[in-house]
């Protein structure tokens, strides 16, 4: 990244500004704005998140907010109620109170003498959620949003319930916020009130996983703040981005297809990162794109920002399987609209262990009987072909990687061959020519299952001539949600059902000589919590299909993508690493007791933020365990340690959340401990259970 020190506007920073809410609570803001804005007001751009602007997000914030401010904007970074130096308690994500606060912040900004009355919102992850959700409330000053790595559907396309199945990231993210929401404010800002504010947070916090488990089906809890419930509510321009390695790879194209406002989409090869910090690379000059967006929609500059393709995306080339990539080879392609007129859905019939030629390739009257050339099963002689079956072991999924990759520690899916050993596998013939897909593949299955609660995980892989298999996309479906995630019902064992599994969107090229592989399993642990019992899945392959969104390779791009600039930003504030970082991702198997464990460690070490003399430590550990093929033996654990130290002030917060289950219940055991030095000053435990709702 190129760090830029000479920007069009000289800027100044206000480290702490208190913004009053209507109920008397004050939110803490950090503001960067042009020095000239005292006499020449500028638009304000808000980032609104709970990740502690003074310490834990300070380095990142210092790269992009001063940069944007240096182009003529007041950049405002606000800690959500109950986090950082903002008063109150953070009780859950995306609550009505949170959104009301955001509206009040925007109104306050618009009224400041250094603001011209126009505002925008930007952010990644929570910040992007907040911007999109607030945009749907149509605050009068809001003229545009810039969002990255987000969703418009909080239930089905977030870290909670993919395809109606419980994701382990539901526990992991709850553990994250259990820790972040119970940290103290900095006494250097709030003074002697810090201890009372800290204890208020710890006293009124509950493990968020409890509330999330109480809503296992799509209900009003999830519909709230899910913009997909009413796309028409968003009335301002939207610049949306994400990455193919991120869990949030689907929402960009959904917004492009459903919003009726000026909009642009950008999808790179990245994990859960801003595009100018993108990993895997290539990272791009994203902040330059953001400034152009704000210049047009907040200042009225006619700069052609809406010219060119509606969607710019990275078409990934084939790579060997790896848990981490420094860069993903590929090229940028553009689509004029979404859905794109260039993308054609090509449906392939399945046969036992084979993917057949596209249905459209069969000439009139040509038989689709199983054969060497077509590898397609079909009824013959009035006798229906027998189904192919699988009952997957719990080990399938240990190389699945994270639902939302951060690329640190390495957390992408590894070689799928071991996973495929416990799966139904369907391979195409070796490709004779290059194939590119762009969009969401779908699998339609004619199936039966032996238990009233079961799941299907479908994986699409690129298989090279040496046999290695790189996962390209995947999808999960809880079969009790066939009629909808809001109305689950038990599956009747032995009854035939039609099930459609939608895989995550992707842009991927398959070279000649490679095979396309579809793998089906009945477990995918620990990515998804397994059903109460192992189940035998029977698939009638001759009546099942794989559909691929094919992008033609024999036509020139109608709308080529102009090259992006080099990533750039403002110089980050300085920090000093006081103790080493640690990152681990270890799969362990004990062949005596048949215990299996995935252990994940992410430890930033102790880091001093030099300009405020504050030492900050963060260590997160996740463990997912199982024993043999006992589906009720699985457990997940999320443990965090947060530390803040300056001179004699030394605070530590430790949280631990453990989730287990039997056939009918989930069990949550959690602890929260607060320390001043070595003295524990707060401790609380929770031991609660929540009924399983056909999960």
C-alpha positions as CSV (number, residue, x, y, z in Angstrom):
1,X,0.0,0.0,0.0
2,X,1.2,3.5,-0.8
3,X,0.8,5.9,2.1
4,X,-0.1,9.4,1.0
5,X,1.0,12.4,3.0
6,X,0.1,15.2,0.6
7,X,-3.7,15.5,0.2
8,X,-5.9,18.2,-1.3
9,X,-7.1,19.4,2.1
10,X,-5.2,20.0,5.3
11,X,-7.0,18.3,8.2
12,X,-7.4,18.3,11.9
13,X,-8.5,15.6,14.3
14,X,-10.8,15.8,17.3
15,X,-10.0,12.8,19.4
16,X,-13.2,12.7,21.5
17,X,-16.5,14.5,20.8
18,X,-19.6,13.6,22.8
19,X,-22.8,13.3,20.8
20,X,-25.9,13.6,22.9
21,X,-28.8,11.2,22.4
22,X,-32.4,12.0,23.2
23,X,-32.4,9.7,26.3
24,X,-29.4,11.4,27.8
25,X,-26.8,8.9,26.8
26,X,-23.7,10.3,25.1
27,X,-21.9,8.5,22.2
28,X,-18.2,9.1,21.7
29,X,-17.0,10.2,18.3
30,X,-13.6,10.8,16.7
31,X,-13.7,13.3,13.9
32,X,-11.2,14.1,11.1
33,X,-12.1,17.1,8.9
34,X,-10.6,19.8,6.8
35,X,-9.3,22.8,8.7
36,X,-11.1,24.9,6.2
37,X,-14.5,23.4,7.2
38,X,-14.8,25.9,10.0
39,X,-15.6,28.4,7.3
40,X,-16.4,26.2,4.3
41,X,-18.7,23.4,5.4
42,X,-18.2,19.9,3.9
43,X,-20.3,16.7,3.8
44,X,-20.0,14.3,6.7
45,X,-19.2,10.6,6.4
46,X,-20.1,8.3,9.3
47,X,-18.7,4.9,10.3
48,X,-20.7,3.5,13.2
49,X,-19.4,0.3,14.8
50,X,-18.7,-1.3,18.2
51,X,-15.0,-2.1,17.7
52,X,-13.4,0.6,19.9
53,X,-12.0,3.6,17.9
54,X,-9.5,4.5,20.5
55,X,-7.6,1.3,20.6
56,X,-8.7,-1.9,18.8
57,X,-9.6,-0.3,15.4
58,X,-7.4,2.8,15.8
59,X,-4.6,1.7,13.4
60,X,-7.1,0.7,10.7
61,X,-9.2,3.9,11.2
62,X,-6.1,6.0,10.8
63,X,-5.5,4.7,7.3
64,X,-8.8,5.6,5.7
65,X,-10.6,8.3,7.7
66,X,-7.8,10.9,7.4
67,X,-7.4,10.0,3.8
68,X,-11.0,10.7,2.9
69,X,-11.0,13.8,5.2
70,X,-8.0,15.0,3.2
71,X,-10.3,15.0,0.1
72,X,-12.8,17.3,1.6
73,X,-15.0,15.4,4.0
74,X,-15.7,15.3,7.7
75,X,-15.1,11.7,8.6
76,X,-16.7,10.6,11.8
77,X,-16.0,7.4,13.6
78,X,-18.6,6.7,16.4
79,X,-18.5,3.8,18.9
80,X,-22.0,2.3,19.2
81,X,-23.7,2.6,22.6
82,X,-22.0,0.6,25.2
83,X,-18.7,0.2,23.5
84,X,-15.4,2.1,23.7
85,X,-16.0,5.5,25.4
86,X,-19.7,5.6,24.5
87,X,-22.1,5.3,27.4
88,X,-24.7,2.6,27.9
89,X,-24.8,-1.1,27.3
90,X,-24.5,-3.1,24.1
91,X,-27.1,-5.8,24.5
92,X,-27.4,-7.4,21.0
93,X,-26.7,-6.6,17.3
94,X,-28.8,-4.3,15.1
95,X,-31.4,-3.4,17.7
96,X,-34.0,-0.7,17.2
97,X,-32.1,1.5,19.8
98,X,-28.9,1.2,17.8
99,X,-30.6,2.4,14.6
100,X,-32.4,5.2,16.4
101,X,-29.0,6.3,17.8
102,X,-27.6,6.3,14.3
103,X,-30.4,8.5,13.0
104,X,-29.8,10.9,15.8
105,X,-26.0,11.0,15.1
106,X,-26.7,11.8,11.4
107,X,-29.1,14.6,12.4
108,X,-26.5,16.0,14.8
109,X,-23.8,15.9,12.1
110,X,-26.0,17.6,9.6
111,X,-26.6,20.5,12.0
112,X,-22.9,21.1,12.8
113,X,-21.5,24.4,11.4
114,X,-18.7,22.5,9.7
115,X,-21.1,20.2,7.8
116,X,-23.0,21.3,4.7
117,X,-26.1,19.3,5.7
118,X,-25.3,16.2,3.6
119,X,-24.2,12.9,5.1
120,X,-23.0,9.5,3.9
121,X,-22.4,6.2,5.8
122,X,-19.6,3.7,5.1
123,X,-18.2,0.6,6.7
124,X,-17.3,-3.1,6.5
125,X,-19.2,-5.9,8.3
126,X,-21.1,-4.3,11.2
127,X,-20.5,-0.9,9.8
128,X,-21.9,-2.0,6.5
129,X,-24.9,-3.7,8.1
130,X,-25.5,-0.4,10.0
131,X,-25.3,1.7,6.9
132,X,-27.6,-0.4,4.8
133,X,-30.1,-0.8,7.7
134,X,-30.1,2.9,8.4
135,X,-30.5,3.7,4.7
136,X,-33.7,1.7,4.7
137,X,-35.0,4.1,7.4
138,X,-34.4,7.1,5.0
139,X,-32.9,9.7,7.3
140,X,-33.3,13.1,5.5
141,X,-29.6,14.0,5.4
142,X,-28.3,10.6,4.1
143,X,-27.3,10.9,0.4
144,X,-25.4,7.6,-0.2
145,X,-23.7,4.6,1.4
146,X,-20.5,2.7,0.8
147,X,-20.6,-0.9,2.2
148,X,-18.4,-3.9,2.2
149,X,-18.9,-7.5,3.5
150,X,-22.5,-7.4,4.6
151,X,-25.8,-9.1,4.2
152,X,-29.4,-8.0,3.5
153,X,-30.8,-11.2,5.1
154,X,-29.8,-11.6,8.8
155,X,-31.2,-15.2,9.1
156,X,-30.3,-17.1,6.0
157,X,-27.2,-15.3,4.8
158,X,-25.3,-14.3,7.9
159,X,-23.2,-16.3,10.4
160,X,-26.3,-17.7,12.0
161,X,-28.5,-20.2,10.1
162,X,-27.2,-21.0,6.6
163,X,-30.0,-22.9,4.8
164,X,-31.7,-23.3,8.2
165,X,-28.6,-25.1,9.7
166,X,-26.8,-23.7,12.7
167,X,-23.4,-22.4,11.8
168,X,-20.5,-22.6,14.3
169,X,-19.8,-19.0,13.5
170,X,-23.0,-18.3,15.4
171,X,-21.1,-19.3,18.6
172,X,-17.8,-17.7,17.5
173,X,-19.3,-14.3,16.8
174,X,-21.4,-14.4,20.0
175,X,-18.1,-15.0,21.8
176,X,-16.5,-12.1,20.0
177,X,-19.2,-9.7,21.1
178,X,-19.4,-11.1,24.6
179,X,-15.8,-9.9,25.0
180,X,-16.0,-6.6,23.1
181,X,-19.2,-5.6,24.9
182,X,-17.7,-6.0,28.3
183,X,-14.5,-4.0,28.0
184,X,-13.9,-0.8,29.9
185,X,-13.7,2.7,28.5
186,X,-10.4,4.6,28.7
187,X,-10.1,6.7,31.9
188,X,-8.0,9.1,29.9
189,X,-11.2,10.1,28.1
190,X,-14.1,9.4,30.6
191,X,-12.2,10.1,33.8
192,X,-13.2,8.4,37.1
193,X,-16.5,7.2,35.6
194,X,-14.6,4.4,33.8
195,X,-15.2,1.8,36.6
196,X,-18.9,2.5,36.9
197,X,-19.3,2.4,33.1
198,X,-17.4,-0.9,33.0
199,X,-19.4,-2.6,35.7
200,X,-22.6,-1.4,34.2
201,X,-21.6,-3.2,31.0
202,X,-20.6,-6.4,32.8
203,X,-23.8,-6.4,35.0
204,X,-26.2,-6.1,32.1
205,X,-24.5,-8.3,29.5
206,X,-25.7,-11.8,28.7
207,X,-24.1,-14.2,26.2
208,X,-25.6,-13.3,22.9
209,X,-25.7,-16.9,21.8
210,X,-28.6,-17.5,24.1
211,X,-30.8,-15.0,22.2
212,X,-29.7,-16.3,18.8
213,X,-30.5,-19.9,19.8
214,X,-34.0,-18.9,20.9
215,X,-34.7,-17.9,17.3
216,X,-33.8,-21.0,15.2
217,X,-36.4,-20.3,12.6
218,X,-36.9,-17.1,10.6
219,X,-39.1,-14.9,12.7
220,X,-39.7,-11.2,13.4
221,X,-36.4,-11.1,15.4
222,X,-34.5,-11.8,12.1
223,X,-36.8,-9.9,9.8
224,X,-36.1,-6.8,11.8
225,X,-33.2,-4.9,10.0
226,X,-33.2,-7.5,7.1
227,X,-33.4,-5.2,4.1
228,X,-34.5,-8.1,1.9
229,X,-37.9,-7.7,3.5
230,X,-38.3,-4.4,1.6
231,X,-35.7,-3.5,-0.9
232,X,-37.8,-0.5,-1.9
233,X,-37.1,1.2,1.5
234,X,-33.5,2.0,0.4
235,X,-33.7,5.3,-1.6
236,X,-30.1,6.4,-1.7
237,X,-27.2,5.4,-4.0
238,X,-25.3,2.3,-2.9
239,X,-21.7,1.2,-3.6
240,X,-21.4,-2.4,-2.4
241,X,-18.4,-4.7,-2.3
242,X,-17.3,-8.1,-1.0
243,X,-15.0,-11.0,-1.7
244,X,-15.3,-14.5,-3.0
245,X,-13.4,-15.8,0.1
246,X,-15.8,-14.0,2.5
247,X,-18.9,-15.5,4.0
248,X,-20.8,-12.4,2.6
249,X,-20.2,-13.2,-1.1
250,X,-23.9,-13.2,-2.0
251,X,-25.5,-9.9,-0.9
252,X,-23.8,-7.7,-3.5
253,X,-25.5,-9.3,-6.5
254,X,-28.8,-9.5,-4.6
255,X,-28.7,-5.7,-4.0
256,X,-27.8,-5.1,-7.7
257,X,-30.8,-7.2,-8.7
258,X,-33.3,-5.9,-6.3
259,X,-32.6,-2.2,-5.5
260,X,-34.1,0.5,-7.6
261,X,-31.5,3.2,-6.9
262,X,-28.2,4.1,-8.5
263,X,-25.9,1.2,-7.5
264,X,-22.6,-0.3,-8.3
265,X,-21.1,-3.7,-7.2
266,X,-17.5,-4.8,-6.7
267,X,-16.5,-8.4,-5.8
268,X,-12.8,-9.3,-5.5
269,X,-10.9,-12.5,-4.4
270,X,-10.8,-11.1,-0.9
271,X,-11.7,-12.5,2.5
272,X,-13.4,-10.4,5.2
273,X,-11.3,-7.3,4.4
274,X,-11.7,-3.8,2.9
275,X,-10.7,-4.0,-0.7
276,X,-7.7,-1.7,-0.2
277,X,-6.5,-4.2,2.4
278,X,-7.7,-7.2,0.5
279,X,-6.4,-10.7,1.2
280,X,-6.0,-12.8,-0.9
281,X,-4.8,-10.1,-3.3
282,X,-4.8,-8.3,-5.5
283,X,-5.9,-5.4,-3.3
284,X,-7.0,-2.4,-5.2
285,X,-7.2,1.4,-4.8
286,X,-10.6,1.2,-3.1
287,X,-10.3,4.5,-1.2
288,X,-9.9,6.3,-4.5
289,X,-13.2,4.6,-5.6
290,X,-14.8,5.7,-2.4
291,X,-13.7,9.3,-2.8
292,X,-15.1,9.4,-6.4
293,X,-18.4,8.0,-5.1
294,X,-18.7,10.7,-2.4
295,X,-17.5,13.4,-4.8
296,X,-20.4,12.6,-7.1
297,X,-23.2,11.8,-4.6
298,X,-22.3,14.2,-1.8
299,X,-20.7,17.1,-3.8
300,X,-22.4,16.7,-7.2
301,X,-19.2,16.4,-9.1
302,X,-19.8,15.0,-12.7
303,X,-16.9,12.5,-12.6
304,X,-18.4,9.5,-14.5
305,X,-18.6,7.3,-11.4
306,X,-21.7,5.7,-12.7
307,X,-20.2,4.9,-16.1
308,X,-19.0,1.4,-17.0
309,X,-20.3,-1.9,-15.7
310,X,-22.8,-2.2,-12.9
311,X,-20.8,-5.1,-11.5
312,X,-17.0,-5.5,-11.6
313,X,-15.8,-8.8,-10.3
314,X,-12.6,-10.9,-10.2
315,X,-12.8,-14.1,-12.3
316,X,-10.6,-16.5,-10.4
317,X,-8.3,-18.8,-12.2
318,X,-7.7,-22.4,-11.0
319,X,-5.3,-22.8,-8.0
320,X,-4.1,-25.8,-6.0
321,X,-5.9,-26.2,-2.7
322,X,-4.4,-24.2,0.2
323,X,-5.6,-22.7,3.5
324,X,-4.2,-19.3,2.5
325,X,-3.2,-17.4,-0.7
326,X,-1.1,-14.3,-0.9
327,X,-2.8,-13.6,-4.3
328,X,-5.4,-15.3,-6.4
329,X,-4.6,-15.2,-10.2
330,X,-7.4,-14.0,-12.4
331,X,-8.8,-11.0,-14.2
332,X,-11.4,-8.3,-13.7
333,X,-14.6,-8.7,-15.7
334,X,-17.6,-6.4,-16.0
335,X,-21.4,-7.0,-16.3
336,X,-23.7,-4.2,-17.6
337,X,-26.5,-5.2,-15.3
338,X,-27.4,-7.9,-12.8
339,X,-28.8,-10.4,-13.5
340,X,-26.5,-10.3,-16.4
341,X,-27.7,-10.9,-20.0
342,X,-24.5,-12.8,-20.6
343,X,-24.9,-15.5,-17.9
344,X,-26.6,-18.7,-19.0
345,X,-27.8,-21.3,-16.6
346,X,-26.6,-24.7,-17.8
347,X,-28.2,-27.7,-16.2
348,X,-26.3,-31.0,-15.9
349,X,-28.1,-34.3,-15.0
350,X,-26.5,-36.5,-12.5
351,X,-25.8,-40.2,-12.7
352,X,-24.2,-42.4,-10.0
353,X,-20.9,-40.7,-9.3
354,X,-21.0,-38.7,-12.5
355,X,-22.0,-35.3,-13.8
356,X,-23.5,-35.6,-17.2
357,X,-23.4,-33.4,-20.3
358,X,-25.7,-30.3,-20.2
359,X,-29.3,-31.2,-20.8
360,X,-29.4,-28.9,-23.8
361,X,-26.6,-30.9,-25.5
362,X,-29.0,-33.9,-26.1
363,X,-30.4,-33.8,-29.6
364,X,-34.1,-34.6,-30.2
365,X,-34.7,-38.2,-29.6
366,X,-31.2,-39.0,-28.3
367,X,-31.3,-41.4,-25.3
368,X,-29.9,-40.3,-22.0
369,X,-29.2,-43.9,-20.9
370,X,-26.1,-44.5,-18.9
371,X,-23.1,-44.8,-21.3
372,X,-19.5,-44.2,-21.7
373,X,-20.0,-41.0,-23.6
374,X,-22.7,-39.3,-21.6
375,X,-22.3,-40.8,-18.1
376,X,-25.9,-39.9,-17.5
377,X,-28.3,-42.2,-15.7
378,X,-31.9,-42.6,-16.9
379,X,-34.8,-45.0,-16.4
380,X,-34.5,-48.0,-18.7
381,X,-36.9,-50.9,-19.4
382,X,-39.4,-49.5,-16.9
383,X,-37.1,-50.2,-13.9
384,X,-36.0,-47.1,-12.0
385,X,-32.3,-47.0,-11.2
386,X,-31.4,-47.6,-7.6
387,X,-30.4,-44.5,-5.5
388,X,-26.9,-43.9,-4.4
389,X,-26.5,-43.5,-0.7
390,X,-24.2,-41.9,2.0
391,X,-24.1,-41.6,5.7
392,X,-21.3,-39.2,6.4
393,X,-18.9,-39.4,9.4
394,X,-18.5,-36.4,11.7
395,X,-15.0,-35.9,10.2
396,X,-16.4,-34.5,7.0
397,X,-16.0,-30.7,7.4
398,X,-12.7,-30.6,9.4
399,X,-11.0,-29.1,6.3
400,X,-13.9,-26.7,5.5
401,X,-12.2,-23.6,6.8
402,X,-14.1,-20.6,8.3
403,X,-17.6,-19.5,7.2
404,X,-16.2,-16.0,7.0
405,X,-12.5,-16.1,6.2
406,X,-10.2,-13.5,7.6
407,X,-7.1,-15.1,6.1
408,X,-5.5,-15.0,9.6
409,X,-4.8,-17.5,10.7
410,X,-5.0,-19.4,7.4
411,X,-8.6,-20.4,7.4
412,X,-9.6,-21.3,3.8
413,X,-10.7,-24.8,2.8
414,X,-8.0,-27.4,2.2
415,X,-7.7,-30.3,-0.3
416,X,-11.2,-31.8,-0.4
417,X,-10.1,-35.4,-1.1
418,X,-10.3,-36.4,2.5
419,X,-13.7,-34.8,2.9
420,X,-14.9,-36.5,-0.3
421,X,-14.1,-39.9,1.3
422,X,-17.2,-39.5,3.5
423,X,-19.4,-38.0,0.7
424,X,-21.3,-38.9,-2.4
425,X,-19.1,-37.7,-5.3
426,X,-20.2,-36.8,-8.8
427,X,-17.4,-36.0,-11.3
428,X,-17.7,-34.6,-14.8
429,X,-15.6,-35.9,-17.6
430,X,-12.3,-33.9,-18.1
431,X,-13.2,-30.6,-19.6
432,X,-12.2,-30.2,-23.3
433,X,-12.3,-26.4,-23.2
434,X,-12.2,-23.6,-20.6
435,X,-15.4,-23.1,-18.6
436,X,-16.2,-19.9,-16.5
437,X,-19.0,-19.5,-14.0
438,X,-20.3,-16.3,-12.4
439,X,-23.1,-16.5,-9.9
440,X,-24.7,-19.1,-7.6
441,X,-24.7,-22.7,-8.7
442,X,-27.7,-24.8,-7.6
443,X,-28.3,-28.5,-6.9
444,X,-31.7,-30.0,-7.2
445,X,-32.0,-33.4,-5.5
446,X,-34.6,-36.2,-5.6
447,X,-33.9,-37.8,-2.2
448,X,-35.0,-39.7,0.9
449,X,-33.5,-39.6,4.3
450,X,-33.7,-42.0,7.2
451,X,-34.3,-39.6,10.1
452,X,-36.9,-36.8,10.7
453,X,-34.1,-34.2,11.1
454,X,-31.2,-34.2,8.5
455,X,-29.1,-32.0,6.4
456,X,-27.3,-31.9,3.1
457,X,-24.0,-30.1,2.5
458,X,-23.2,-29.6,-1.2
459,X,-19.7,-28.7,-2.3
460,X,-18.4,-27.7,-5.8
461,X,-14.7,-28.4,-6.4
462,X,-12.2,-27.9,-9.2
463,X,-10.3,-31.2,-9.6
464,X,-6.9,-31.0,-11.2
465,X,-5.4,-33.9,-13.3
466,X,-3.3,-34.9,-10.2
467,X,-6.5,-35.5,-8.3
468,X,-6.2,-32.6,-5.8
469,X,-9.6,-30.8,-5.2
470,X,-10.0,-27.1,-4.5
471,X,-13.4,-26.2,-3.1
472,X,-15.0,-23.5,-5.3
473,X,-18.3,-23.0,-3.5
474,X,-20.7,-24.8,-1.2
475,X,-24.2,-24.7,0.3
476,X,-26.0,-26.2,3.2
477,X,-29.7,-27.2,3.6
478,X,-31.5,-28.3,6.8
479,X,-34.1,-30.6,5.2
480,X,-36.7,-29.8,7.8
481,X,-36.8,-26.3,6.1
482,X,-37.8,-27.5,2.7
483,X,-41.1,-25.5,2.9
484,X,-39.3,-22.5,4.3
485,X,-37.0,-21.5,7.2
486,X,-40.0,-19.9,9.0
487,X,-42.1,-23.1,9.0
488,X,-39.9,-26.1,9.7
489,X,-41.5,-29.6,9.8
490,X,-40.0,-33.0,10.4
491,X,-39.0,-35.0,7.3
492,X,-40.9,-38.3,6.9
493,X,-38.2,-41.0,6.7
494,X,-38.3,-42.9,3.4
495,X,-40.5,-40.4,1.7
496,X,-39.1,-38.9,-1.5
497,X,-38.6,-35.1,-1.6
498,X,-37.3,-32.5,-4.0
499,X,-34.7,-30.4,-2.4
500,X,-32.9,-27.3,-3.9
501,X,-29.5,-26.4,-2.4
502,X,-28.2,-23.0,-3.4
503,X,-24.4,-22.6,-3.3
504,X,-22.6,-19.4,-2.6
505,X,-22.0,-17.1,-5.5
506,X,-18.6,-17.3,-7.1
507,X,-16.6,-16.3,-10.2
508,X,-14.4,-19.2,-11.2
509,X,-12.6,-20.5,-14.3
510,X,-12.1,-24.3,-14.9
511,X,-9.2,-25.0,-17.3
512,X,-9.2,-27.8,-19.9
513,X,-8.3,-31.2,-18.5
514,X,-9.8,-30.4,-15.1
515,X,-13.0,-32.0,-13.7
516,X,-15.9,-30.4,-11.9
517,X,-16.9,-32.3,-8.8
518,X,-20.1,-32.1,-6.8
519,X,-19.9,-33.7,-3.3
520,X,-22.8,-34.3,-1.0
521,X,-22.6,-35.1,2.7
522,X,-25.0,-35.4,5.6
523,X,-22.7,-33.7,8.1
524,X,-20.3,-30.7,7.7
525,X,-18.9,-30.3,11.2
526,X,-17.7,-28.0,12.6
527,X,-18.9,-25.6,9.9
528,X,-22.5,-26.5,10.8
529,X,-23.9,-28.2,13.9
530,X,-24.9,-31.8,13.1
531,X,-28.4,-33.2,13.4
532,X,-29.2,-35.2,16.5
533,X,-28.6,-38.5,14.8
534,X,-26.6,-39.7,11.8
535,X,-28.8,-40.2,8.8
536,X,-28.7,-42.2,5.6
537,X,-29.2,-40.0,2.5
538,X,-30.5,-41.7,-0.7
539,X,-30.2,-39.7,-3.9
540,X,-32.0,-40.6,-7.1
541,X,-29.3,-39.4,-9.3
542,X,-31.2,-39.8,-12.6
543,X,-33.8,-37.3,-11.3
544,X,-31.3,-34.8,-9.8
545,X,-29.3,-32.0,-11.4
546,X,-26.5,-29.5,-11.0
547,X,-27.0,-26.1,-12.6
548,X,-24.1,-23.8,-13.3
549,X,-24.2,-20.0,-14.1
550,X,-22.0,-20.1,-17.2
551,X,-20.3,-17.0,-18.6
552,X,-19.3,-17.3,-22.2
553,X,-15.6,-17.5,-22.9
554,X,-15.8,-17.1,-26.7
555,X,-17.1,-13.5,-26.6
556,X,-15.2,-10.3,-25.9
557,X,-16.2,-8.5,-22.7
558,X,-19.0,-6.0,-23.6
559,X,-17.9,-3.7,-20.8
560,X,-14.2,-4.1,-20.0
561,X,-13.1,-3.0,-16.5
562,X,-10.8,0.0,-16.3
563,X,-7.7,-0.7,-14.2
564,X,-7.9,0.1,-10.6
565,X,-5.3,2.3,-8.9
566,X,-2.7,1.1,-6.5
567,X,-4.0,0.7,-2.9
568,X,-3.3,3.9,-1.0
569,X,-4.3,5.5,2.3
570,X,-3.0,7.8,5.0
571,X,0.0,6.8,7.1
572,X,-1.2,4.6,10.0
573,X,-0.5,5.7,13.6
574,X,2.5,4.0,15.1
575,X,2.3,1.0,17.4
576,X,4.9,-1.2,19.1
577,X,4.7,-5.0,19.3
578,X,5.5,-5.8,23.0
579,X,4.9,-9.6,22.8
580,X,4.7,-12.0,19.9
581,X,1.6,-12.8,18.0
582,X,0.4,-16.4,17.7
583,X,-1.9,-18.0,15.1
584,X,-2.8,-21.6,14.9
585,X,-5.3,-23.8,13.1
586,X,-4.9,-27.4,14.1
587,X,-6.9,-30.5,13.4
588,X,-6.2,-33.3,16.0
589,X,-7.3,-36.9,16.1
590,X,-6.9,-39.5,18.8
591,X,-7.3,-43.0,17.4
592,X,-7.4,-44.5,20.9
593,X,-10.4,-42.6,22.3
594,X,-11.6,-41.5,18.9
595,X,-11.6,-37.9,19.9
596,X,-11.4,-35.3,17.3
597,X,-10.7,-31.6,17.8
598,X,-10.2,-28.4,15.7
599,X,-8.3,-25.7,17.6
600,X,-8.1,-22.2,16.4
601,X,-5.9,-19.5,18.1
602,X,-5.7,-15.9,17.2
603,X,-3.5,-13.9,19.5
604,X,-2.4,-10.3,18.6
605,X,0.1,-10.3,21.4
606,X,0.5,-7.1,23.5
607,X,0.6,-4.0,21.3
608,X,1.4,-0.5,22.5
609,X,-0.5,2.3,20.8
610,X,2.3,4.8,20.9
611,X,0.5,8.1,20.8
612,X,-1.7,7.4,23.8
613,X,0.7,5.1,25.7
614,X,-1.9,2.3,25.9
615,X,-1.0,-1.4,25.8
616,X,-3.7,-3.6,24.3
617,X,-3.9,-7.4,24.2
618,X,-6.4,-9.7,22.5
619,X,-6.4,-13.5,22.5
620,X,-9.2,-15.6,21.0
621,X,-9.4,-19.4,21.1
622,X,-12.0,-21.6,19.5
623,X,-12.3,-25.4,20.0
624,X,-14.7,-27.8,18.3
625,X,-14.7,-31.4,19.5
626,X,-16.5,-34.7,18.8
627,X,-16.1,-38.3,19.7
628,X,-16.3,-41.1,17.1
629,X,-19.7,-41.0,15.4
630,X,-21.7,-39.7,18.4
631,X,-23.6,-36.8,16.9
632,X,-24.6,-35.6,20.5
633,X,-20.9,-35.5,21.5
634,X,-20.1,-32.4,19.6
635,X,-19.1,-29.2,21.5
636,X,-17.9,-25.8,20.6
637,X,-16.1,-23.3,22.8
638,X,-15.1,-19.7,22.4
639,X,-12.7,-18.1,24.9
640,X,-11.4,-14.5,24.8
641,X,-9.0,-12.5,26.9
642,X,-8.9,-8.7,26.4
643,X,-6.3,-6.6,28.2
644,X,-5.8,-2.8,28.6
645,X,-2.8,-1.4,30.4
646,X,-1.3,2.1,31.0
647,X,1.0,2.7,34.0
648,X,-0.8,1.4,37.1
649,X,-4.1,0.9,35.3
650,X,-4.2,-2.8,34.2
651,X,-7.6,-4.3,33.2
652,X,-8.4,-7.8,31.9
653,X,-11.7,-9.3,30.7
654,X,-12.0,-13.0,30.3
655,X,-15.0,-14.6,28.6
656,X,-15.7,-18.3,27.8
657,X,-18.8,-19.7,26.1
658,X,-19.3,-23.5,25.7
659,X,-22.1,-25.0,23.6
660,X,-23.2,-28.6,23.7
661,X,-26.4,-30.5,22.9
662,X,-28.3,-33.8,23.3
663,X,-31.0,-34.9,20.9
664,X,-33.5,-32.4,22.2
665,X,-31.7,-29.5,23.8
666,X,-28.8,-27.0,23.4
667,X,-26.8,-26.3,26.6
668,X,-24.9,-23.0,27.1
669,X,-22.3,-22.7,29.8
670,X,-20.7,-19.3,30.0
671,X,-18.4,-17.2,32.3
672,X,-17.5,-13.6,32.5
673,X,-14.6,-12.4,34.7
674,X,-13.2,-8.9,35.1
675,X,-9.8,-8.2,36.7
676,X,-8.0,-5.1,38.0
677,X,-4.4,-6.2,38.0
678,X,-4.5,-9.7,39.5
679,X,-7.6,-9.1,41.5
680,X,-10.9,-10.4,40.2
681,X,-13.5,-7.7,40.7
682,X,-16.4,-9.2,38.8
683,X,-17.6,-12.8,38.0
684,X,-20.7,-14.3,36.6
685,X,-21.7,-17.7,35.2
686,X,-24.6,-18.8,33.0
687,X,-25.9,-22.4,32.7
688,X,-29.0,-22.4,30.4
689,X,-30.6,-24.7,27.9
690,X,-32.6,-24.0,24.8
691,X,-34.8,-26.6,23.0
692,X,-33.7,-27.7,19.6
693,X,-36.2,-26.7,16.9
694,X,-35.8,-29.4,14.3
695,X,-32.1,-28.6,14.1
